[in-house]
């Protein structure tokens, strides 16, 4: 999520970036249950690559 958490962003901008990331996930991961519903830890794992296509939508590091 490029630009997410940037101190220059408004909270609204961060929410828009999060929405875009989740929509991309839902479009690309084609399974019966693409996004786990449950604990934050499960959702974070899926976004960090532990999903059916092993795609990272949110890297472990945001250093660049």
C-alpha positions as CSV (number, residue, x, y, z in Angstrom):
1,X,0.0,0.0,0.0
2,X,2.3,2.7,-1.3
3,X,1.9,5.9,0.7
4,X,-0.2,4.3,3.5
5,X,0.6,5.7,6.9
6,X,2.4,8.7,5.6
7,X,2.2,11.5,8.1
8,X,1.4,13.9,5.3
9,X,-1.8,12.0,4.5
10,X,-5.1,12.7,6.0
11,X,-7.0,9.8,7.7
12,X,-9.4,9.8,4.8
13,X,-6.5,9.3,2.3
14,X,-5.2,6.3,4.4
15,X,-8.7,4.8,4.3
16,X,-8.9,5.3,0.5
17,X,-5.6,3.6,0.1
18,X,-6.8,0.7,2.3
19,X,-10.0,0.4,0.3
20,X,-8.0,0.3,-3.0
21,X,-5.8,-2.5,-1.6
22,X,-8.7,-4.6,-0.4
23,X,-10.6,-4.2,-3.7
24,X,-7.4,-5.3,-5.6
25,X,-7.2,-8.3,-3.3
26,X,-10.9,-9.2,-3.9
27,X,-10.5,-8.8,-7.7
28,X,-7.3,-10.9,-7.9
29,X,-7.8,-13.7,-5.4
30,X,-10.4,-15.9,-6.9
31,X,-11.5,-18.4,-4.3
32,X,-14.7,-19.3,-2.4
33,X,-13.6,-17.3,0.6
34,X,-11.0,-14.8,-0.7
35,X,-10.6,-12.6,2.3
36,X,-10.6,-14.3,5.7
37,X,-13.2,-12.9,8.1
38,X,-12.0,-13.0,11.6
39,X,-9.1,-11.7,13.5
40,X,-6.9,-8.9,12.3
41,X,-3.9,-11.3,12.3
42,X,-5.6,-13.6,9.7
43,X,-6.5,-10.7,7.4
44,X,-3.0,-9.3,7.7
45,X,-1.4,-12.7,6.8
46,X,-3.6,-12.9,3.7
47,X,-2.7,-9.4,2.6
48,X,1.0,-10.1,3.2
49,X,1.0,-13.1,0.8
50,X,-0.5,-16.1,2.6
51,X,-3.4,-16.4,0.2
52,X,-4.3,-18.6,-2.7
53,X,-2.1,-16.8,-5.3
54,X,0.7,-15.9,-2.8
55,X,0.4,-12.2,-3.8
56,X,1.6,-9.6,-1.4
57,X,-0.8,-6.7,-1.2
58,X,0.8,-5.2,1.9
59,X,4.6,-5.8,2.3
60,X,6.1,-6.5,5.7
61,X,8.2,-3.3,5.3
62,X,7.1,0.1,4.0
63,X,10.6,1.6,3.7
64,X,10.3,2.7,0.2
